[in-house]
Amino acid sequence: MLTMVDHTSTYRLSREQFRALAREKGWKFKMLAERWGVSPEWVSIVSRDPNRDIRFDDALFGLPNLRHLARDLRRRELQVDEAMARYRFSQAATRKKAGLPGYRYQGYLNVGAIVTTVTQFGTVAEEGTRGVVFDVRQNSLEEIYGVIFEQGATEWFTPALVDIYLAGTGLVATAATSYCYLDSASLRVDFEMGRFDFDPVGISSRAG
């Protein structure tokens, strides 16, 4: 059973739990020592100390599982992405309440603007995929941008998600600048009819 520590909601591992968790994650004490910049003997002493500083338990919990390293590292990336999106959303809400500009892409990501992904966006789009803004809507806090990608996938982006995943290209899909979004079915038909030009030649002006 884990032991409650003072007034916090964290728990201190027993000696056996510390060793078992390290082993389960594929970490030997020598490896932990190299990771933490201490000696293996010191790690052994800490593992046996029932009053060890709670930060060492936290550090052990936070280590990636070497048996499933790719999965754990991807989970970390997603956790950071989600945290940054929520943080930027809260910052935008704060600016909105304070009467400060909160629509940082207003007048820039208009309908017809061509964007590109700066990092992979889940299973929707790989890094470097182009997309066209097909609609811009406003909710209670900010604008949101509907984007259709080269392969036909669509997604709605808040400014916080734009910060993480998208970059402007300075290009415009001219035929799409007057596009009026009705529903996903109509959008699919228009996409298949070639309404969206993801790679216009000789055009470098912004949508607007």
N, CA, C and O of each residue as an XYZ file, in Angstrom:
832
protein
N       0.851     -1.198      0.000
C       0.000      0.000      0.000
C       0.881      1.240      0.000
O       1.873      1.291      0.727
N       0.532      2.246     -0.808
C       1.285      3.484     -0.858
C       1.026      4.312      0.385
O      -0.065      4.274      0.953
N       2.033      5.060      0.801
C       1.934      5.851      2.020
C       1.669      7.318      1.691
O       2.406      7.924      0.913
N       0.617      7.893      2.283
C       0.298      9.294      2.075
C       1.367     10.176      2.691
O       1.860      9.892      3.783
N       1.729     11.259      1.986
C       2.749     12.169      2.489
C       2.099     13.476      2.944
O       1.588     14.235      2.121
N       2.119     13.736      4.232
C       1.664     14.996      4.814
C       0.319     15.425      4.247
O      -0.634     14.647      4.195
N       0.266     16.707      3.816
C      -0.999     17.276      3.370
C      -1.175     17.160      1.854
O      -2.196     17.592      1.319
N      -0.200     16.588      1.163
C      -0.287     16.516     -0.293
C      -1.101     15.310     -0.715
O      -1.467     14.466      0.103
N      -1.377     15.245     -2.015
C      -2.120     14.108     -2.563
C      -1.177     13.166     -3.294
O      -1.612     12.410     -4.162
N       0.129     13.201     -2.952
C       1.096     12.303     -3.551
C       1.446     11.200     -2.564
O       1.093     11.281     -1.387
N       2.144     10.164     -3.041
C       2.440      9.006     -2.220
C       3.912      8.637     -2.325
O       4.543      8.827     -3.365
N       4.449      8.106     -1.228
C       5.838      7.664     -1.215
C       5.884      6.156     -1.420
O       5.140      5.411     -0.782
N       6.762      5.714     -2.315
C       6.896      4.293     -2.604
C       7.663      3.576     -1.497
O       8.564      4.145     -0.881
N       7.296      2.331     -1.257
C       8.091      1.498     -0.359
C       9.355      1.073     -1.091
O       9.488      1.299     -2.294
N      10.289      0.454     -0.361
C      11.529     -0.024     -0.977
C      11.233     -1.006     -2.109
O      11.806     -0.903     -3.194
N      10.339     -1.952     -1.851
C      10.009     -2.948     -2.855
C       9.311     -2.328     -4.057
O       9.571     -2.710     -5.198
N       8.418     -1.364     -3.798
C       7.709     -0.704     -4.897
C       8.660      0.100     -5.761
O       8.529      0.115     -6.985
N       9.618      0.772     -5.132
C      10.593      1.559     -5.879
C      11.367      0.662     -6.842
O      11.500      0.974     -8.025
N      11.874     -0.455     -6.322
C      12.645     -1.378     -7.142
C      11.771     -2.016     -8.235
O      12.200     -2.153     -9.381
N      10.562     -2.395     -7.872
C       9.670     -3.052     -8.827
C       9.296     -2.115     -9.968
O       9.264     -2.525    -11.128
N       9.011     -0.856     -9.641
C       8.626      0.098    -10.676
C       9.790      0.388    -11.611
O       9.616      0.477    -12.826
N      10.986      0.536    -11.033
C      12.171      0.759    -11.869
C      12.382     -0.422    -12.815
O      12.646     -0.233    -14.003
N      12.264     -1.629    -12.290
C      12.461     -2.830    -13.108
C      11.378     -2.946    -14.172
O      11.662     -3.300    -15.316
N      10.129     -2.647    -13.793
C       9.016     -2.730    -14.737
C       9.231     -1.807    -15.933
O       8.847     -2.130    -17.058
N       9.850     -0.654    -15.675
C      10.099      0.314    -16.746
C      11.401      0.046    -17.499
O      11.737      0.761    -18.443
N      12.122     -0.976    -17.082
C      13.337     -1.341    -17.784
C      14.589     -0.614    -17.331
O      15.594     -0.603    -18.042
N      14.535      0.005    -16.130
C      15.655      0.801    -15.632
C      16.384      0.049    -14.516
O      15.772     -0.345    -13.524
N      17.704     -0.148    -14.686
C      18.555     -0.650    -13.618
C      19.075      0.533    -12.814
O      19.081      1.664    -13.298
N      19.511      0.273    -11.592
C      20.000      1.364    -10.750
C      21.189      2.080    -11.392
O      21.339      3.292    -11.234
N      22.030      1.348    -12.110
C      23.166      1.970    -12.791
C      22.680      2.954    -13.841
O      23.251      4.032    -14.008
N      21.628      2.580    -14.544
C      21.061      3.462    -15.570
C      20.423      4.683    -14.924
O      20.558      5.796    -15.433
N      19.726      4.485    -13.799
C      19.136      5.614    -13.084
C      20.222      6.567    -12.608
O      20.061      7.786    -12.665
N      21.337      5.997    -12.136
C      22.442      6.823    -11.650
C      22.982      7.696    -12.770
O      23.261      8.876    -12.557
N      23.132      7.130    -13.956
C      23.619      7.913    -15.102
C      22.610      8.983    -15.490
O      22.979     10.104    -15.843
N      21.370      8.633    -15.423
C      20.296      9.574    -15.793
C      20.234     10.754    -14.823
O      20.053     11.900    -15.234
N      20.388     10.458    -13.531
C      20.238     11.474    -12.494
C      21.554     12.120    -12.073
O      21.556     13.042    -11.257
N      22.677     11.645    -12.623
C      23.969     12.241    -12.299
C      24.462     11.931    -10.901
O      25.091     12.771    -10.258
N      24.174     10.707    -10.420
C      24.611     10.281     -9.091
C      25.237      8.894     -9.219
O      25.355      8.366    -10.324
N      25.634      8.309     -8.103
C      26.232      6.973     -8.129
C      25.155      5.906     -7.957
O      24.101      6.182     -7.384
N      25.409      4.677     -8.452
C      24.451      3.590     -8.251
C      24.218      3.301     -6.771
O      23.113      2.941     -6.364
N      25.286      3.465     -5.962
C      25.147      3.235     -4.523
C      24.171      4.234     -3.913
O      23.376      3.897     -3.036
N      24.250      5.464     -4.396
C      23.361      6.507     -3.878
C      21.912      6.184     -4.220
O      21.022      6.370     -3.390
N      21.667      5.699     -5.446
C      20.313      5.316     -5.847
C      19.804      4.180     -4.966
O      18.644      4.175     -4.554
N      20.674      3.226     -4.681
C      20.293      2.105     -3.824
C      19.911      2.580     -2.434
O      18.933      2.110     -1.852
N      20.696      3.525     -1.901
C      20.405      4.069     -0.571
C      19.062      4.794     -0.571
O      18.252      4.617      0.339
N      18.836      5.601     -1.588
C      17.573      6.354     -1.696
C      16.393      5.403     -1.794
O      15.355      5.629     -1.172
N      16.548      4.337     -2.574
C      15.436      3.397     -2.753
C      15.035      2.740     -1.444
O      13.872      2.380     -1.264
N      16.001      2.575     -0.508
C      15.720      1.912      0.766
C      15.238      2.870      1.843
O      14.768      2.445      2.899
N      15.358      4.169      1.570
C      15.029      5.177      2.583
C      13.518      5.436      2.607
O      12.988      5.964      1.629
N      12.815      5.090      3.668
C      11.357      5.315      3.725
C      10.997      6.787      3.822
O       9.842      7.163      3.621
N      11.996      7.631      4.134
C      11.748      9.072      4.244
C      12.441      9.852      3.137
O      12.742     11.035      3.295
N      12.693      9.183      2.016
C      13.360      9.857      0.904
C      12.543     11.066      0.438
O      11.329     11.124      0.628
N      13.229     12.013     -0.166
C      12.551     13.176     -0.744
C      11.572     12.684     -1.806
O      11.929     11.858     -2.645
N      10.349     13.185     -1.772
C       9.299     12.730     -2.681
C       9.649     12.980     -4.136
O       9.080     12.346     -5.024
N      10.586     13.904     -4.401
C      10.924     14.208     -5.787
C      11.537     13.002     -6.497
O      11.440     12.894     -7.719
N      12.166     12.095     -5.746
C      12.764     10.930     -6.379
C      11.697      9.922     -6.798
O      11.847      9.245     -7.815
N      10.625      9.818     -6.021
C       9.492      9.011     -6.466
C       8.882      9.630     -7.725
O       8.568      8.933     -8.690
N       8.723     10.956     -7.692
C       8.164     11.646     -8.859
C       9.025     11.411    -10.088
O       8.513     11.179    -11.183
N      10.353     11.475     -9.896
C      11.280     11.262    -11.011
C      11.133      9.852    -11.575
O      11.166      9.659    -12.790
N      10.970      8.871    -10.695
C      10.821      7.491    -11.143
C       9.507      7.312    -11.904
O       9.477      6.667    -12.952
N       8.427      7.881    -11.378
C       7.146      7.804    -12.073
C       7.238      8.467    -13.451
O       6.604      8.019    -14.407
N       8.026      9.529    -13.543
C       8.098     10.288    -14.785
C       8.995      9.695    -15.849
O       8.967     10.152    -16.992
N       9.789      8.694    -15.514
C      10.683      8.092    -16.497
C       9.903      7.368    -17.585
O       8.880      6.747    -17.296
N      10.362      7.435    -18.823
C       9.691      6.660    -19.877
C       9.916      5.171    -19.668
O      10.926      4.757    -19.100
N       8.983      4.389    -20.122
C       9.097      2.943    -20.049
C       9.955      2.469    -21.219
O       9.539      2.551    -22.374
N      11.148      1.977    -20.917
C      12.075      1.582    -21.977
C      11.559      0.397    -22.786
O      12.025      0.155    -23.899
N      10.602     -0.342    -22.234
C      10.032     -1.475    -22.959
C       9.024     -1.012    -24.005
O       8.714     -1.741    -24.948
N       8.521      0.192    -23.833
C       7.559      0.775    -24.788
C       7.950      2.235    -25.028
O       7.132      3.140    -24.868
N       9.202      2.449    -25.411
C       9.750      3.796    -25.465
C       9.042      4.691    -26.472
O       8.683      5.823    -26.147
N       8.837      4.199    -27.691
C       8.195      5.031    -28.721
C       6.804      5.465    -28.285
O       6.414      6.615    -28.486
N       6.053      4.535    -27.684
C       4.695      4.863    -27.217
C       4.733      5.919    -26.126
O       3.961      6.878    -26.155
N       5.645      5.743    -25.151
C       5.712      6.685    -24.039
C       6.167      8.063    -24.486
O       5.655      9.073    -24.004
N       7.124      8.112    -25.404
C       7.590      9.415    -25.895
C       6.491     10.115    -26.675
O       6.357     11.335    -26.585
N       5.698      9.364    -27.443
C       4.588      9.965    -28.171
C       3.546     10.501    -27.202
O       2.977     11.569    -27.430
N       3.287      9.758    -26.106
C       2.342     10.233    -25.099
C       2.823     11.541    -24.486
O       2.027     12.441    -24.219
N       4.130     11.639    -24.267
C       4.681     12.883    -23.724
C       4.449     14.044    -24.680
O       4.043     15.128    -24.262
N       4.706     13.816    -25.961
C       4.503     14.871    -26.952
C       3.049     15.333    -26.970
O       2.765     16.531    -26.999
N       2.135     14.365    -26.954
C       0.716     14.705    -26.974
C       0.313     15.459    -25.713
O      -0.481     16.398    -25.766
N       0.871     15.036    -24.570
C       0.555     15.711    -23.319
C       1.009     17.165    -23.348
O       0.296     18.060    -22.894
N       2.208     17.388    -23.890
C       2.724     18.752    -23.988
C       1.875     19.564    -24.968
O       1.531     20.713    -24.691
N       1.536     18.963    -26.115
C       0.714     19.664    -27.101
C      -0.625     20.079    -26.499
O      -1.075     21.210    -26.682
N      -1.255     19.152    -25.781
C      -2.559     19.445    -25.185
C      -2.437     20.513    -24.102
O      -3.293     21.389    -23.981
N      -1.369     20.432    -23.320
C      -1.171     21.426    -22.273
C      -0.949     22.809    -22.869
O      -1.493     23.798    -22.378
N      -0.144     22.876    -23.936
C       0.114     24.154    -24.576
C      -1.154     24.721    -25.211
O      -1.389     25.929    -25.171
N      -1.966     23.846    -25.794
C      -3.216     24.315    -26.394
C      -4.137     24.902    -25.332
O      -4.725     25.964    -25.533
N      -4.261     24.209    -24.198
C      -5.110     24.715    -23.117
C      -4.544     26.012    -22.538
O      -5.291     26.937    -22.218
N      -3.226     26.068    -22.408
C      -2.595     27.268    -21.866
C      -2.837     28.463    -22.776
O      -3.213     29.540    -22.312
N      -2.624     28.270    -24.054
C      -2.810     29.382    -24.991
C      -4.270     29.786    -25.076
O      -4.589     30.961    -25.259
N      -5.168     28.795    -24.940
C      -6.596     29.110    -24.920
C      -6.922     29.972    -23.706
O      -7.659     30.951    -23.820
N      -6.376     29.614    -22.540
C      -6.630     30.393    -21.326
C      -6.039     31.784    -21.437
O      -6.610     32.755    -20.941
N      -4.868     31.876    -22.102
C      -4.259     33.192    -22.298
C      -5.131     34.062    -23.195
O      -5.294     35.257    -22.953
N      -5.686     33.447    -24.231
C      -6.575     34.190    -25.127
C      -7.819     34.660    -24.387
O      -8.285     35.782    -24.590
N      -8.360     33.789    -23.520
C      -9.538     34.154    -22.738
C      -9.222     35.312    -21.803
O     -10.046     36.207    -21.617
N      -8.028     35.297    -21.214
C      -7.617     36.377    -20.316
C      -7.508     37.695    -21.070
O      -7.957     38.738    -20.595
N      -6.907     37.631    -22.247
C      -6.780     38.846    -23.058
C      -8.152     39.360    -23.472
O      -8.382     40.569    -23.519
N      -9.061     38.436    -23.773
C     -10.403     38.832    -24.187
C     -11.109     39.575    -23.056
O     -11.729     40.614    -23.278
N     -11.009     39.028    -21.830
C     -11.652     39.661    -20.686
C     -11.036     41.021    -20.378
O     -11.717     41.936    -19.914
N      -9.750     41.136    -20.640
C      -9.061     42.397    -20.358
C      -9.249     43.420    -21.467
O      -8.762     44.547    -21.374
N      -9.959     43.020    -22.520
C     -10.180     43.931    -23.626
C      -9.001     44.047    -24.549
O      -8.928     44.985    -25.342
N      -8.052     43.096    -24.464
C      -6.872     43.117    -25.310
C      -7.111     42.291    -26.570
O      -8.003     41.443    -26.596
N      -6.321     42.534    -27.613
C      -6.501     41.770    -28.851
C      -6.352     40.276    -28.608
O      -5.322     39.834    -28.098
N      -7.347     39.506    -28.959
C      -7.293     38.068    -28.769
C      -7.450     37.303    -30.067
O      -7.485     36.073    -30.074
N      -7.544     38.029    -31.154
C      -7.780     37.404    -32.451
C      -6.536     37.596    -33.316
O      -6.544     38.351    -34.289
N      -5.466     36.894    -32.935
C      -4.170     37.182    -33.544
C      -4.057     36.763    -34.998
O      -3.099     37.153    -35.666
N      -5.009     35.976    -35.519
C      -4.963     35.605    -36.934
C      -6.091     36.262    -37.729
O      -6.299     35.961    -38.905
N      -6.809     37.161    -37.069
C      -7.901     37.852    -37.749
C      -7.337     38.713    -38.872
O      -6.390     39.473    -38.671
N      -7.927     38.586    -40.046
C      -7.433     39.347    -41.184
C      -6.254     38.704    -41.884
O      -5.752     39.227    -42.879
N      -5.811     37.566    -41.364
C      -4.676     36.862    -41.960
C      -5.104     35.493    -42.470
O      -4.890     35.163    -43.637
N      -5.710     34.695    -41.592
C      -6.220     33.398    -42.020
C      -7.667     33.546    -42.467
O      -8.592     33.080    -41.802
N      -7.841     34.195    -43.591
C      -9.169     34.341    -44.166
C      -9.474     33.137    -45.051
O      -8.594     32.325    -45.335
N     -10.726     33.032    -45.481
C     -11.119     31.955    -46.379
C     -10.271     32.024    -47.643
O     -10.131     33.077    -48.264
N      -9.712     30.880    -48.005
C      -8.857     30.816    -49.190
C      -7.379     30.820    -48.878
O      -6.568     30.469    -49.735
N      -7.007     31.213    -47.658
C      -5.589     31.229    -47.290
C      -5.045     29.804    -47.267
O      -5.710     28.882    -46.796
N      -3.837     29.637    -47.778
C      -3.193     28.326    -47.804
C      -2.211     28.236    -46.645
O      -1.375     29.119    -46.454
N      -2.322     27.165    -45.877
C      -1.446     26.938    -44.732
C      -0.702     25.623    -44.936
O      -1.020     24.855    -45.845
N       0.275     25.373    -44.099
C       0.990     24.105    -44.123
C       1.225     23.634    -42.696
O       1.392     24.454    -41.793
N       1.239     22.336    -42.486
C       1.468     21.805    -41.145
C       2.959     21.827    -40.830
O       3.775     21.396    -41.644
N       3.312     22.328    -39.653
C       4.712     22.390    -39.242
C       5.110     21.147    -38.453
O       6.294     20.913    -38.208
N       4.129     20.361    -38.061
C       4.357     19.082    -37.393
C       3.155     18.205    -37.669
O       2.089     18.709    -38.022
N       3.308     16.912    -37.516
C       2.203     16.000    -37.793
C       1.021     16.285    -36.881
O       1.183     16.472    -35.675
N      -0.173     16.316    -37.473
C      -1.393     16.560    -36.708
C      -2.175     15.263    -36.622
O      -3.052     14.996    -37.443
N      -1.843     14.446    -35.602
C      -2.513     13.174    -35.411
C      -2.486     12.338    -36.667
O      -1.442     12.200    -37.304
N      -3.635     11.774    -37.032
C      -3.746     11.006    -38.267
C      -4.342     11.841    -39.397
O      -4.593     11.328    -40.487
N      -4.567     13.120    -39.137
C      -5.223     13.984    -40.121
C      -4.259     14.437    -41.203
O      -4.585     14.397    -42.390
N      -3.059     14.873    -40.790
C      -2.123     15.425    -41.764
C      -0.694     15.250    -41.282
O      -0.390     15.472    -40.110
N       0.182     14.850    -42.200
C       1.590     14.736    -41.881
C       2.259     16.103    -41.954
O       1.686     17.054    -42.486
N       3.466     16.196    -41.422
C       4.232     17.444    -41.490
C       4.442     17.837    -42.954
O       4.786     17.002    -43.790
N       4.229     19.120    -43.248
C       4.426     19.615    -44.609
C       3.202     19.523    -45.497
O       3.259     19.895    -46.669
N       2.081     19.028    -44.951
C       0.849     18.930    -45.735
C       0.198     20.303    -45.863
O       0.105     21.047    -44.887
N      -0.245     20.629    -47.060
C      -0.920     21.918    -47.258
C      -2.422     21.797    -47.018
O      -3.026     20.738    -47.193
N      -2.995     22.926    -46.612
C      -4.428     22.990    -46.407
C      -4.953     24.347    -46.816
O      -4.195     25.312    -46.916
N      -6.242     24.420    -47.051
C      -6.898     25.677    -47.427
C      -7.975     25.990    -46.386
O      -8.761     25.115    -46.021
N      -8.010     27.225    -45.915
C      -9.051     27.653    -44.982
C     -10.371     27.759    -45.749
O     -10.491     28.557    -46.679
N     -11.358     26.952    -45.354
C     -12.642     26.964    -46.062
C     -13.727     27.724    -45.301
O     -14.782     28.028    -45.859
N     -13.467     28.036    -44.010
C     -14.464     28.789    -43.241
C     -13.800     29.386    -42.010
O     -12.854     28.814    -41.469
N     -14.294     30.529    -41.572
C     -13.831     31.184    -40.349
C     -15.068     31.508    -39.524
O     -15.982     32.187    -39.992
N     -15.083     31.013    -38.287
C     -16.228     31.250    -37.413
C     -15.763     31.861    -36.101
O     -14.595     31.754    -35.729
N     -16.682     32.494    -35.416
C     -16.358     33.113    -34.138
C     -17.204     32.507    -33.044
O     -18.429     32.439    -33.147
N     -16.519     32.056    -31.967
C     -17.274     31.618    -30.794
C     -17.204     32.713    -29.744
O     -16.899     33.857    -30.080
N     -17.472     32.403    -28.505
C     -17.544     33.438    -27.474
C     -16.185     34.042    -27.132
O     -16.119     35.116    -26.534
N     -15.114     33.371    -27.501
C     -13.787     33.837    -27.109
C     -12.881     34.190    -28.266
O     -12.021     35.059    -28.121
N     -13.044     33.546    -29.414
C     -12.055     33.693    -30.476
C     -12.610     33.198    -31.796
O     -13.728     32.688    -31.870
N     -11.809     33.358    -32.831
C     -12.158     32.791    -34.125
C     -11.666     31.348    -34.196
O     -10.677     30.990    -33.557
N     -12.353     30.534    -34.969
C     -11.878     29.182    -35.253
C     -11.859     29.020    -36.763
O     -12.669     29.613    -37.475
N     -10.920     28.206    -37.243
C     -10.649     28.126    -38.672
C     -10.853     26.707    -39.181
O     -10.234     25.766    -38.684
N     -11.722     26.558    -40.173
C     -11.915     25.265    -40.811
C     -10.888     25.110    -41.908
O     -10.748     25.989    -42.759
N     -10.164     23.994    -41.898
C      -9.113     23.757    -42.886
C      -9.351     22.408    -43.546
O      -9.624     21.414    -42.873
N      -9.246     22.387    -44.878
C      -9.294     21.136    -45.629
C      -7.909     20.879    -46.198
O      -7.294     21.766    -46.789
N      -7.424     19.658    -46.014
C      -6.065     19.314    -46.422
C      -6.039     18.623    -47.782
O      -7.070     18.217    -48.318
N      -4.835     18.504    -48.316
C      -4.645     17.970    -49.660
C      -5.289     16.608    -49.868
O      -5.799     16.318    -50.950
N      -5.266     15.767    -48.831
C      -5.840     14.434    -48.965
C      -7.356     14.417    -48.734
O      -7.996     13.373    -48.861
N      -7.924     15.582    -48.392
C      -9.367     15.670    -48.210
C      -9.820     15.673    -46.763
O     -11.003     15.880    -46.494
N      -8.905     15.447    -45.819
C      -9.273     15.486    -44.403
C      -9.559     16.918    -43.984
O      -8.968     17.854    -44.523
N     -10.455     17.094    -43.031
C     -10.798     18.434    -42.552
C     -10.672     18.494    -41.038
O     -10.771     17.478    -40.349
N     -10.451     19.708    -40.532
C     -10.353     19.911    -39.088
C     -10.610     21.376    -38.781
O     -10.399     22.252    -39.619
N     -11.078     21.628    -37.544
C     -11.277     22.994    -37.066
C     -10.145     23.335    -36.099
O      -9.800     22.534    -35.230
N      -9.572     24.524    -36.256
C      -8.425     24.933    -35.454
C      -8.736     26.211    -34.670
O      -9.167     27.216    -35.235
N      -8.512     26.147    -33.377
C      -8.499     27.376    -32.581
C      -7.159     28.067    -32.822
O      -6.237     27.430    -33.331
N      -7.017     29.352    -32.473
C      -5.707     29.993    -32.607
C      -4.602     29.251    -31.867
O      -3.460     29.222    -32.324
N      -4.937     28.644    -30.714
C      -3.931     27.893    -29.958
C      -3.427     26.708    -30.760
O      -2.231     26.416    -30.750
N      -4.330     26.018    -31.461
C      -3.914     24.891    -32.286
C      -3.183     25.356    -33.539
O      -2.280     24.673    -34.024
N      -3.571     26.514    -34.063
C      -2.833     27.093    -35.189
C      -1.388     27.342    -34.775
O      -0.460     27.058    -35.531
N      -1.204     27.877    -33.561
C       0.148     28.138    -33.047
C       1.013     26.892    -33.099
O       2.192     26.965    -33.445
N       0.435     25.750    -32.758
C       1.195     24.509    -32.640
C       1.408     23.825    -33.985
O       2.505     23.349    -34.278
N       0.359     23.776    -34.800
C       0.403     22.883    -35.953
C       0.509     23.559    -37.319
O       0.943     22.915    -38.274
N       0.133     24.821    -37.447
C       0.036     25.423    -38.770
C       0.956     26.627    -38.952
O       1.334     27.301    -37.994
N       1.297     26.870    -40.199
C       2.046     28.078    -40.567
C       1.459     28.602    -41.871
O       1.051     27.824    -42.733
N       1.418     29.910    -42.010
C       0.947     30.500    -43.247
C       1.975     30.341    -44.348
O       3.174     30.266    -44.078
N       1.514     30.288    -45.585
C       2.421     30.170    -46.732
C       2.505     31.466    -47.520
O       3.392     31.638    -48.356
N       1.565     32.389    -47.249
C       1.496     33.602    -48.047
C       0.779     33.389    -49.362
O       0.650     34.322    -50.153
N       0.304     32.158    -49.613
C      -0.374     31.827    -50.859
C      -1.883     31.826    -50.680
O      -2.402     31.718    -49.569
N      -2.566     31.948    -51.803
C      -4.020     32.000    -51.786
C      -4.584     31.045    -52.831
O      -4.116     31.003    -53.969
N      -5.597     30.278    -52.431
C      -6.360     29.476    -53.383
C      -7.460     30.387    -53.923
O      -8.537     30.492    -53.335
N      -7.183     31.032    -55.029
C      -8.037     32.117    -55.531
C      -9.504     31.708    -55.672
O     -10.401     32.465    -55.303
N      -9.738     30.532    -56.198
C     -11.124     30.097    -56.421
C     -11.870     29.846    -55.125
O     -13.098     29.750    -55.117
N     -11.130     29.740    -54.026
C     -11.770     29.436    -52.743
C     -11.990     30.668    -51.879
O     -12.596     30.561    -50.813
N     -11.515     31.838    -52.307
C     -11.624     33.029    -51.459
C     -13.067     33.460    -51.225
O     -13.372     34.124    -50.234
N     -13.945     33.082    -52.135
C     -15.367     33.427    -51.963
C     -16.187     32.214    -51.543
O     -17.414     32.206    -51.649
N     -15.486     31.191    -51.063
C     -16.182     29.941    -50.726
C     -17.140     30.150    -49.556
O     -16.814     30.819    -48.575
N     -18.334     29.559    -49.683
C     -19.346     29.634    -48.625
C     -19.607     28.221    -48.111
O     -20.249     27.412    -48.780
N     -19.107     27.942    -46.931
C     -19.239     26.597    -46.367
C     -20.675     26.343    -45.910
O     -21.259     27.141    -45.177
N     -21.236     25.205    -46.363
C     -22.588     24.821    -45.985
C     -22.581     23.650    -45.011
O     -23.143     23.733    -43.919
N     -21.937     22.558    -45.419
C     -21.846     21.367    -44.580
C     -20.720     20.500    -45.103
O     -20.148     20.774    -46.158
N     -20.405     19.448    -44.354
C     -19.267     18.597    -44.712
C     -19.491     17.853    -46.026
O     -18.543     17.607    -46.772
N     -20.754     17.491    -46.310
C     -21.038     16.761    -47.550
C     -20.778     17.634    -48.768
O     -20.164     17.195    -49.740
N     -21.252     18.881    -48.706
C     -21.019     19.805    -49.817
C     -19.532     20.113    -49.967
O     -19.022     20.242    -51.080
N     -18.846     20.228    -48.833
C     -17.406     20.489    -48.866
C     -16.681     19.349    -49.569
O     -15.774     19.591    -50.364
N     -17.070     18.113    -49.286
C     -16.457     16.957    -49.926
C     -16.660     16.980    -51.435
O     -15.735     16.686    -52.193
N     -17.856     17.325    -51.868
C     -18.147     17.408    -53.302
C     -17.285     18.475    -53.950
O     -16.702     18.244    -55.010
N     -17.198     19.643    -53.321
C     -16.403     20.735    -53.874
C     -14.926     20.371    -53.923
O     -14.221     20.744    -54.860
N     -14.464     19.651    -52.926
C     -13.071     19.203    -52.914
C     -12.801     18.274    -54.090
O     -11.807     18.436    -54.798
N     -13.675     17.310    -54.297
C     -13.491     16.345    -55.382
C     -13.611     16.999    -56.755
O     -13.072     16.489    -57.737
N     -14.314     18.123    -56.827
C     -14.441     18.856    -58.090
C     -13.252     19.788    -58.328
O     -13.194     20.470    -59.351
N     -12.309     19.817    -57.390
C     -11.104     20.626    -57.577
C     -11.268     22.094    -57.230
O     -10.553     22.944    -57.761
N     -12.210     22.398    -56.336
C     -12.445     23.804    -55.971
C     -11.248     24.391    -55.214
O     -11.047     25.606    -55.228
N     -10.467     23.557    -54.565
C      -9.371     24.047    -53.725
C      -8.027     23.767    -54.390
O      -7.665     22.617    -54.641
N      -7.308     24.833    -54.664
C      -5.986     24.734    -55.294
C      -4.933     24.857    -54.197
O      -4.737     25.936    -53.637
N      -4.261     23.760    -53.892
C      -3.300     23.754    -52.792
C      -1.907     24.218    -53.206
O      -1.051     24.458    -52.354
N      -1.681     24.344    -54.503
C      -0.345     24.723    -54.975
C      -0.441     25.679    -56.150
O      -0.036     25.335    -57.260
N      -0.978     26.891    -55.923
C      -1.113     27.851    -57.009
C       0.260     28.320    -57.484
O       1.204     28.392    -56.697
N       0.366     28.635    -58.759
C       1.634     29.058    -59.340
C       1.651     30.557    -59.521
O       0.730     31.140    -60.093
N       2.719     31.181    -59.022
C       2.913     32.610    -59.246
C       2.038     33.506    -58.430
O       1.861     34.675    -58.772
N       1.469     32.980    -57.327
C       0.623     33.802    -56.470
C       1.255     33.873    -55.094
O       1.559     32.838    -54.503
N       1.459     35.072    -54.574
C       2.098     35.185    -53.257
C       1.386     36.168    -52.348
O       1.894     36.510    -51.280
N       0.197     36.631    -52.770
C      -0.543     37.571    -51.934
C      -1.317     36.812    -50.886
O      -1.562     35.613    -51.020
N      -1.707     37.530    -49.821
C      -2.485     36.907    -48.751
C      -3.963     36.929    -49.067
O      -4.459     37.762    -49.826
N      -4.649     35.972    -48.449
C      -6.112     35.972    -48.595
C      -6.680     37.149    -47.844
O      -6.239     37.431    -46.729
N      -7.623     37.833    -48.401
C      -8.196     38.942    -47.677
C      -9.164     39.705    -48.550
O      -9.754     40.689    -48.103
